[in-house]
Amino acid sequence: MASKFDTLTDLLETPMGKLLTEVEFPKPLRRGDVLEVEIVKIDPEGFLVDSGHKSDALVPLRETRSMTNDEVSEIKIGDKLDVYVVRPDSGDQLPLLSFDRARAEHGWITLKKESELGNVVTGVIKNFNKGGAVIEVEGVQGFVPVSQLLTPFQMDTTDSSSSGTNNDESRIGQSINMKVMTLDRNQKTLILSERQSIQEKQKLDLDKLLQEMKEGDIRDGKVTGISNFGAFVDCGGVTGLIHISEMSWDQVDSPGSILKAGQDVRVFVLKVDLETKKVAFSLRRLEAEPWSTVGDKYAVDQIVNGVVTKLADYGAFVRIDRSIYGLLHISEITEETIQHPKEILSENQELELKIISLEPEKRRLGLSLKQINQENSGNMVEPNEDVQDNKASDEIVSSTEVEKEDDADS
């Protein structure tokens, strides 16, 4: 019998044909599909669900292990779940579905995104083995090597087995933050690091602290280490260096003579480098620079006491107060002509002197022993014998040059 429809198009244009095109027939279940289902029954074996196909399907309890106890207790008939098809329709057996595997599929996608963004992820410690911790994160089983755990666990080596057992179960069930180190969906490999997440937080915290710290601030801190070039100080999470040159306005031979590890200290913020994340502190800037007050303490013709710190061809350097040095020119040592100050003076010798010139802005201070002796002949310092003539110079040397002389000899 010949068909009254010449073509398939003619058939589809009929009312029946249009109805057939509008109806969506369910696709057969295929292993690996992820679909949404509705719970129709809850029993000890698991959840019976409507998969939208010709028969219901089963989600066994063993395939819901990634659910927390609270999640399981809150499930009720009519709830919807995302599930993974483990076994499609198979004769008389119901299709087998898995909540755990569906969560893992979504988890791999989420973890990949978080890894690409460099974000921290949160998971739960499920167990320990000899190499580290087994973690569940976003429904995916991962691994944190012992070297990447913030608190390495202790292994029981009394067991004769080569693998050993973990005797520290205090962290099992604990939630921890981690960074993704290695992610390979095809190989089902997920390696994580708890340490990197802490370092990431510390880095973010440090950036914030550095932004808040300004040059010129005065901060309280604690000395964390001493080296031959200075001391390291922690100020609320920011570690900076006090260079030996910034410890005192006086000369410092050793940082250990000024500070000790563990000592509480107040510092002046000298420099903050946000790019290199380096901070320089100062102790001496907490006090006024000595030369800034010289004009208030000393004046020309004033009598002062000092100690000879260095002898040079043209005179002697004398410290009269902390880092205030003056020059006792060779022409101001004695009325007699001498070739070298060592003929009259020696280092560490204490003297009474008169200030004959004072230029605080240039850090220059001129001293005279000769004028003291002229005024008080009883305290005259006699020159050694066989002194040759030597032409005096008017040169006055600054305190800065004293430091240069010391550096050259050291």
KOLDOKOL-131899 format. One record per residue (C-alpha): residue number from 1; y, z, x. Coordinates in pm, whole numbers, plus 50000, padded with zeros to 5 digits. Each point is the difference from the previous one (the first is absolute). Layout:
BEGIN
R num     v     w     u
R NUM     Y     Z     X
...
***
This chain:
BEGIN
R num     v     w     u
R   1 50000 50000 50000
R   2 50326 49896 50150
R   3 50279 50260 50047
R   4 50313 49953 49797
R   5 50199 50110 50308
R   6 50045 49728 50254
R   7 50126 50230 50275
R   8 50018 50374 50088
R   9 50375 49978 49940
R  10 49933 49897 49641
R  11 49779 50310 49960
R  12 50261 50238 50147
R  13 50262 49871 49762
R  14 49802 50122 49697
R  15 50061 50356 49860
R  16 49665 50114 50140
R  17 50078 49849 50337
R  18 50339 50173 50017
R  19 49834 50331 49912
R  20 49748 49959 50279
R  21 50279 49940 50255
R  22 50184 50316 49890
R  23 49699 50231 50027
R  24 49950 50164 50343
R  25 49633 50040 50073
R  26 49915 50287 50237
R  27 49918 49892 50353
R  28 49666 50120 50134
R  29 50014 50304 50228
R  30 49973 49918 50368
R  31 49928 50236 50286
R  32 50321 50095 50179
R  33 50227 49956 49696
R  34 50252 50276 49933
R  35 50084 50047 49632
R  36 50145 50251 49757
R  37 49756 50167 49757
R  38 50026 50255 49718
R  39 49784 50314 49983
R  40 49794 50013 49680
R  41 49759 50281 50085
R  42 49970 50284 50253
R  43 49658 50143 50082
R  44 49828 50171 50299
R  45 49910 49661 50150
R  46 50359 49882 50013
R  47 50240 49797 49789
R  48 49893 49732 49752
R  49 50280 49745 49986
R  50 50102 49692 49803
R  51 50035 49722 50255
R  52 50109 49739 49745
R  53 49670 49816 50038
R  54 49692 49968 49780
R  55 49873 50345 50096
R  56 50137 50331 50118
R  57 49978 50100 50366
R  58 49931 50321 50191
R  59 50213 50181 50261
R  60 49753 50251 50155
R  61 50134 50336 50118
R  62 49897 49910 50356
R  63 50258 49721 49985
R  64 50283 50242 49913
R  65 49983 50224 50308
R  66 50355 49914 50102
R  67 50127 50170 49684
R  68 50122 50356 50036
R  69 49857 50271 49774
R  70 50328 50001 49809
R  71 49983 49622 49948
R  72 49641 50021 49868
R  73 50081 50287 49762
R  74 50298 49814 49852
R  75 49810 49678 49917
R  76 49943 49940 49628
R  77 49870 49726 49770
R  78 50252 49717 49971
R  79 50128 50037 50357
R  80 50011 49684 50210
R  81 49867 49967 50353
R  82 50008 49734 50268
R  83 49643 49933 50114
R  84 49812 49780 50246
R  85 49697 49798 49885
R  86 49700 50114 50204
R  87 49731 49835 49784
R  88 50073 49742 49726
R  89 49788 49956 49687
R  90 49636 50025 50100
R  91 49745 49967 49721
R  92 49953 50331 49822
R  93 50210 50199 50249
R  94 50364 50075 49932
R  95 50257 49856 50241
R  96 50074 50254 50275
R  97 50364 50072 50084
R  98 50170 50214 50265
R  99 50327 50189 49973
R 100 49987 50094 50371
R 101 49974 49643 50122
R 102 50282 49883 49773
R 103 50221 50279 50133
R 104 49904 49897 50354
R 105 50092 49638 49928
R 106 50343 50109 49882
R 107 50010 50245 50292
R 108 49952 49727 50261
R 109 50290 49807 49850
R 110 50220 50312 49994
R 111 49905 50102 50354
R 112 50071 49653 50134
R 113 50346 50010 49844
R 114 50071 50352 50131
R 115 49876 49902 50345
R 116 50227 49696 50013
R 117 50295 50214 49897
R 118 49911 50266 50257
R 119 49984 50269 49731
R 120 49808 50327 50009
R 121 49694 50028 49769
R 122 49833 50312 49862
R 123 49626 50061 49990
R 124 49741 50278 49970
R 125 49767 50122 50274
R 126 49645 49951 49871
R 127 49799 50095 50306
R 128 49988 50017 50377
R 129 49769 49837 50247
R 130 49984 50008 50378
R 131 50272 49737 50038
R 132 50253 50122 49747
R 133 50073 50040 49629
R 134 49878 49791 49706
R 135 50292 49944 49763
R 136 50035 49861 49651
R 137 50334 49833 49935
R 138 50085 49782 49699
R 139 49629 49995 49916
R 140 49912 49853 50341
R 141 49796 50185 50261
R 142 50175 50015 50334
R 143 49964 50177 50332
R 144 50236 50209 50215
R 145 49880 50029 50364
R 146 50007 50355 50138
R 147 50276 49895 50244
R 148 50219 49907 49701
R 149 49953 50327 49811
R 150 50287 50246 50016
R 151 49757 50293 50030
R 152 49680 49891 50178
R 153 49691 50163 49850
R 154 49734 50195 50190
R 155 49646 49863 50030
R 156 49692 50223 49993
R 157 49824 49918 50325
R 158 49725 50258 49947
R 159 49815 49744 49786
R 160 49729 49830 50202
R 161 50083 49667 49838
R 162 50217 49766 50204
R 163 50249 49946 49721
R 164 50105 50363 49954
R 165 50146 50138 49679
R 166 50348 50099 49900
R 167 50044 50377 49968
R 168 50359 49985 49872
R 169 49996 49911 49631
R 170 50339 50150 49923
R 171 50163 49656 49976
R 172 49740 49831 49779
R 173 50165 49915 49669
R 174 50346 50026 50159
R 175 50255 49724 49934
R 176 50158 49857 50313
R 177 50262 49737 50078
R 178 49900 49710 50226
R 179 50111 49667 50141
R 180 49768 49697 49985
R 181 49889 49897 50351
R 182 49735 49735 49918
R 183 49928 49830 49665
R 184 49736 49728 49955
R 185 49898 49937 49639
R 186 49721 49756 50092
R 187 49842 50246 50243
R 188 50081 50294 49772
R 189 50167 50173 50293
R 190 50282 50249 49952
R 191 50118 50210 50298
R 192 50282 50249 49946
R 193 50207 50246 50202
R 194 50133 50337 49891
R 195 50192 50042 50327
R 196 50196 49679 49953
R 197 50117 50113 49657
R 198 50132 50323 50152
R 199 50167 49807 50280
R 200 50156 49769 49741
R 201 50139 50300 49811
R 202 50127 50155 50321
R 203 50167 49672 50092
R 204 50172 49982 49662
R 205 50101 50365 50029
R 206 50130 49941 50354
R 207 50208 49701 49890
R 208 50156 50213 49727
R 209 50067 50290 50237
R 210 50158 49770 50259
R 211 50226 49852 49732
R 212 50115 50352 49912
R 213 50061 50106 50361
R 214 50348 49912 50127
R 215 50150 50002 50347
R 216 50208 50313 50040
R 217 49773 50210 49775
R 218 49891 50343 50117
R 219 49632 50068 49921
R 220 49752 50282 50052
R 221 49669 49909 50162
R 222 49709 50112 50214
R 223 49916 49896 50356
R 224 49669 49812 49992
R 225 49971 49897 50364
R 226 50160 50021 50344
R 227 50005 49723 50261
R 228 50171 49958 50334
R 229 50273 49790 49837
R 230 50070 50209 49691
R 231 49863 50175 49691
R 232 49865 49867 49670
R 233 50123 50170 49683
R 234 49869 49964 49644
R 235 50270 50028 49735
R 236 49834 49999 49658
R 237 49764 49712 50079
R 238 50226 49807 50237
R 239 49917 50038 50369
R 240 50273 49930 50251
R 241 50068 50047 50370
R 242 50248 50229 50169
R 243 50049 49831 50336
R 244 50043 50234 50295
R 245 50357 49874 50036
R 246 50076 50120 49645
R 247 49861 50351 50040
R 248 50303 50163 50156
R 249 50342 49926 50140
R 250 49869 50172 50314
R 251 49753 49833 50233
R 252 49640 50044 49876
R 253 49722 49985 50257
R 254 49713 50021 49749
R 255 49985 49969 49618
R 256 49755 50290 50004
R 257 50272 50228 50129
R 258 50199 49941 49680
R 259 49738 49955 49724
R 260 49639 50098 49930
R 261 49740 49833 49776
R 262 49999 50161 49655
R 263 50356 50126 50034
R 264 50233 49970 49701
R 265 50315 49814 50095
R 266 50316 49858 49845
R 267 50092 49649 50111
R 268 50282 49749 49970
R 269 49891 49653 49877
R 270 50125 49772 50274
R 271 49851 49664 49892
R 272 49775 49863 49722
R 273 49839 49658 50053
R 274 49854 49885 49668
R 275 49842 49690 50153
R 276 49803 50174 50276
R 277 49979 50326 49803
R 278 50118 50194 50305
R 279 50233 50298 49983
R 280 50199 50165 50279
R 281 50102 50364 49974
R 282 50238 50210 50209
R 283 50038 50368 50073
R 284 50317 49989 50203
R 285 50198 49818 49729
R 286 49978 50317 49791
R 287 50258 50145 50241
R 288 50338 49869 50105
R 289 49997 49786 50314
R 290 50114 50241 50277
R 291 50273 49774 50133
R 292 50157 49981 49653
R 293 50106 50366 50030
R 294 50087 50008 50370
R 295 50372 49970 49925
R 296 49980 50314 49783
R 297 49818 50207 50262
R 298 50146 49888 50331
R 299 50338 49908 50146
R 300 50149 49893 50334
R 301 50054 50294 50241
R 302 49734 50205 49822
R 303 49759 50192 50224
R 304 49631 49943 49917
R 305 49660 50082 50143
R 306 49750 49726 50074
R 307 49672 49913 50173
R 308 49960 49717 50251
R 309 49739 49760 49863
R 310 50023 49709 50243
R 311 50164 49907 50330
R 312 50130 49652 50074
R 313 50193 49841 50288
R 314 50326 50026 49808
R 315 49958 50349 49852
R 316 49792 50239 49794
R 317 49909 49993 49630
R 318 50043 50335 49833
R 319 49880 50109 49655
R 320 50247 50235 49837
R 321 49853 50012 49648
R 322 49676 49852 49861
R 323 50039 49622 50045
R 324 50361 50022 50121
R 325 50012 49888 50361
R 326 50300 49969 50224
R 327 50059 49846 50340
R 328 50098 50213 50294
R 329 50132 49725 50225
R 330 49941 50036 50372
R 331 50377 50023 50052
R 332 50011 50302 49766
R 333 49726 50201 50170
R 334 50190 50126 50302
R 335 50323 49943 50191
R 336 49791 49904 50302
R 337 49871 49646 50042
R 338 49626 49965 49939
R 339 49762 49703 50000
R 340 49774 50117 49715
R 341 50016 50276 49737
R 342 49667 50138 50127
R 343 50187 50136 50301
R 344 50158 50253 49762
R 345 49798 49999 49679
R 346 49638 50000 49882
R 347 49835 49917 49669
R 348 49973 50290 49749
R 349 50286 50178 50171
R 350 50231 50186 49762
R 351 50373 49944 50044
R 352 50332 50107 49854
R 353 50215 49689 49953
R 354 50328 49880 49855
R 355 50026 49713 49755
R 356 50248 49750 50148
R 357 49951 49708 49757
R 358 49853 49963 49653
R 359 49934 49677 49803
R 360 49759 50082 49711
R 361 50011 49647 49854
R 362 49869 49864 50333
R 363 49775 50301 50061
R 364 50175 50075 50325
R 365 50079 50338 50145
R 366 50135 50063 50352
R 367 49942 50328 50181
R 368 50138 50164 50314
R 369 49859 50268 50225
R 370 50274 49953 50259
R 371 50273 50118 49764
R 372 49802 50312 49910
R 373 49964 50078 50370
R 374 50367 49943 50058
R 375 50083 50249 49726
R 376 49740 50245 50115
R 377 49954 49968 50374
R 378 49755 50289 49995
R 379 49747 49782 49822
R 380 50049 49702 50230
R 381 49682 49805 50072
R 382 49994 49919 50373
R 383 49894 49647 50108
R 384 49726 49941 50256
R 385 50091 49914 50358
R 386 50024 49650 50155
R 387 50158 49848 49687
R 388 50127 49642 50041
R 389 50305 49859 49830
R 390 49943 49842 49660
R 391 50254 49824 49781
R 392 50023 50158 49655
R 393 49975 49796 49684
R 394 50167 50059 49664
R 395 49686 49891 49811
R 396 49901 50200 49695
R 397 49644 49942 49871
R 398 49907 50040 49634
R 399 49718 50214 49855
R 400 49817 49679 49909
R 401 49981 49905 50367
R 402 49838 50335 50074
R 403 49718 49908 49765
R 404 49965 49660 50167
R 405 49975 50166 50342
R 406 49728 50230 49870
R 407 49807 49708 49850
R 408 50017 49808 50327
R 409 49845 50292 50191
R 410 49728 50069 49745
***
